[in-house]
């Protein structure tokens, strides 16, 4: 049996901007949460989050997609959101996250899929398109990457990795990751973020919009033991900065090569203020994929769905219309 922690439903009861009912997929002895919004027979939008987010990230993206007739499936990776949180740090691997997502797709029988992926949703989601291309109609790629020999890791990525290593800024008990989203959204400055991150307390001086956002990203871990945070810790430590590292570098490189020959529509939507996955990298990748389109979003950073969800949906609907 897997030792895990399950976030109480009460943690999510006050999220007024997240009205979506919960659905669950059983994978081995664990429960994977996902959203399932829109017509059951509609073409599928598969919306994948990264670290340290959950399906709440897509709260402003889903309604316009549903209104346009799409079925939106938005899972929470194990260790995140409403999904169960295994307590063993070493339980978490990118290959396992990928396998869990494959299980969800095949169990639900998803087809005619448009993939929306960002951050770690890229390596886990793009693997599905590389392995099961018959299920996917198009790719929407946002501020992510796939490891390959020519990829140059930005200083932003390397700094992020260092912060989670022993002695790093974020390597501590019950890290207050919700504060990171407030910094990215411009609600607080870096000093206030660091203070909140270290203290575990909500940042001071937020307006109602900031408080609402903070509550949404804090909810999955509120009141939980430190072991519940191991899933989010493992993602930064899994970045394959060096060949042979633990982030399934070889598999990612293979998927990258396969998808360079992707024969179906592909679109890039990019938050161009991101210092982790830069605009230049996004444009280079888009160019390598031939006929792909590129939509920059000025003012948007790494978590573009969080701050510019309506604009993301607008670009997606224009490309799929």
N, C-alpha and C positions, 0 to 999 in steps of 0.2 A: 504493500500500500504506500502511496505517496503522502508524505506529510505536507499539509497545506493549510493556509489560512483563507477564510472566506469573509469578504467584507459584508457587514450587516446591511440589509436592504434599507434600514433607517438612515444610513449615511447619504442616500440619494433622494430622500423624500422631499427635500426642500429645494430641489433644482428646478425652478420654474421655467428655465429656458431649455429644458431637456425632457419633453413630454412623451418620449417614445417608450412603449412597453418593452419589457425584457423578453428575450428568447434564449434558450440554452441548448448547446450541443454537448453531448457526452463524449469525451475522448479518454479512453482507459478509465481511470477512477477520478477524473477531474471534470469540472463543469466549465465550459467555454461560453461566455456571453456574446450575443450578437443582436443587432437591430435588424428588423425585417419590415421595412416600410414600403408602401405602394402596392400596386396590383400584383397578385401572385403570378400572373401570366405575362407581366411586362418584361421588356429587356432589362437585364440586370446591371446595376452599378455596384461594383465591389469596392468599398471604400476602406482603405487600410491606413492605420496610424503607425507611428513610431514611438520613440522614447522621449519624454516620460508621459506620453499622452494616453488617451483611450478614445472610444467612439464619440465622446462629448466634443472632440475636436471638429466633428462634422455637423454640429447642431444647426449651423446656418446654411450648409450646403445641401442637406437632405430635402428640406421642404420644396424648394423650386424644382429639384429633380423629380420628386414624387408628383408634383403638379403637372409636369410634362409627360407623365405616364411611365416613369421608370420604377422598377423595384430596387430599392436600396438595401444592400446587405453590408453592415458595418460591424465586424467582430472586434472584440478586445483580445489582444494577445494574452495568453496565460501569464499571470503576474501583474496584470493591469486591469483598470476599470472594475467591472462587475465579475470578471472571470476569477477563478480560483488562483491562489498565489502559492505555489510550491515554496517551501522554506529553504531548501538546499540550493545554495548559490550555484553549484555545479550541475544542477538539474537542467539549467537553461543553456541551450545551444541554438544557434541559428538553424541548424538542420532540424531540430525538434520543432521549433516554431513553424518552420516550413511544412513539416509533416502534419502538424495540427491543422494548418490552413487547408492543405490538400484534403484532409479528412472532412472538413466542413463543406468544402466545395462539392465533393463527390457525394456526401450524404444528402445534401440538399438538392443534388442534381442540377446545379447551376450551369446554364448555358447562355449563349448570346451575351457574354460578359464584357462590359467596359470596365477596365481596371483603373481605379484612381489610387495612386500610391505615393507616399512621401516618407522620407527618413527611412527607418528600418522596414517600413511597409514596402519599400522598393525591392531589397534583396529577397524578402519572403514572398512578395506578390509577383514580381517579375519571374521568379522561379516557376510559378504556376503556369504562366503564359509560355515559357520555354518548354515545359514538360507536357502541357496539355493544350497545345495551341488550338485544337478544334473547339474548345469551350469558350474561347475569347474572340471577340469581334474587333476590339480596339484597345489601345493603351493610352492612358493619361498619366504622364510622369511629372512629378512635382518635387523639386528640392530633395533629391536622393542620389544614389549612385549604385553601381555594381563594381566590385573590385576587379581589376585586371592589371596586367603588367605596366601599361602606360599611364595608369591613373596616378595623379600627383595629389597626395593628401594635403589639404590646406593647413595652414597654421591653426585655423579655427578648429579643425577636427583634432589635430594633435593636442591642442590645449584642452579641449573637452575630455579627451582620453586621460591626460595627465591629472586633471582635477579629480578623477574617480579612482586613481591609483592610491596606494597606501601613502598617507601624508598629504594627499591632495585636498583642495578646498571642499569638495563634495563628499569625501570619504569620511563619513560620520554616521552616527546613529540617527535613524528616522529623519532623513534629509527632507526639507520642506520644498519639494520640487514644484509645487504650485506657484511659488514665487517666480520661477523662471518664465512662466507664461506672461506674468504681469510685466516683467522687464521687456520681453519681446514685443508686447503690445503697447509699450510706452506709458503704462500706468504708473510705474515707479522707476527710479534710477538704479544704477548698479549698486551703490552703497546700501540703499534700502533693501534691495534684493538679497545681498549678502547677509545683512543683519537678520532678515526674516528666515533665510535658509539656515543660518546657524542657530537661531533661537527656537525655531519651530513654531513661532507665533505669526499670525497674519500681519502683513505690512500695515503700517499706520498711514492715515491720510488718504485712503482710497475713496473714490466716489462710488456710487451704487453699481455702475457697470463693472468697475474693478472688483468690488466685493463679490458680485455675481460670478465673474470669471474665476476668481480665486476659489470660491466655494465649489465650482464644478471640477476643477483640477485637484483640489484637496480631498474631495469626497472619497476616492477609492482607498486612501490610506489613513483616513482620520481615525485616531484611537487604536491603530493596529500595532502589534509588536514589530520590532526592528526587522525580524526575519521576513516579514511581508514585503519588504523593499528590495529583496534580492533579485527579482526579475528586472527591475529598472537598473540596478547596479550592473547587471551582467551585460546589458546591451553595449554601453560604452567600452567595457573591457573586451568585447568581442570584435571591435573594429580591427580588421587584419592589416595593421600598419606595415607589418613585415610578412613576407611570404611564409607560409607554414603556421601563421598565427591561428587562433582558435575561432575565427569568424567565417569559416567555410570558404576560404579564399579561392580554392580551386573550383568549387561548384559555381561561385559567383562569376568567375572568369569565363567558365563554359557558357553560362546563361547569357552573359554579355555578348559573346561571339555569336550565339544562336540568334539573339534578338537583333543584331545588326542586320540580319537578313529578313527581318519581320516583314511579311508581304501585305499586311493589313494596315489600316490607319493607325497612326501614332501621333500624339500631341504632347507638347511640353508646356506646362504652365509653371512659371518660376517667380518666386519672391526674390527680387533682385537685390535686396538689402542684406541677404544672407551671407555671412562670412564663413560659413561652414561648407555649404555647397554653392559656390559662387555662380554668378550669372555667366561668366566666361565658360565654366565647366558645362553648365546647362546648354549653352549654345553650341559648344563643341560636340556634345553627345547628340544633340538634335541633328547637326550637320552630318554626323557619321551615320545616322539612320535614314539618310536620303530624303524621302518625301515628307518627313515629319514637319509639323508646324511648331512655332515657338511664340508663346504669349507671355511677355514680361508683365509683372504687376508692380509698378512703382510704389514705394512705401511699404511693401510687404517684405518680411524677413523669412526666417526658417519655417515658422508655423503659420504659413499663409492662410490655411483654412480657418485658423482661429481669429485672425484679424480681418481677412478679406474673403470670408466665406461666400457672400453673395456674388462677388466678382469671379471667384473660382467657378461657381455654378453657371454664371453667365457664359464664361469661356467654354465650359464643357458642353452646354446646350447649343452654342453656336457651332461647335465642331461636330456635334452629333445630329444636328437638325437636317 
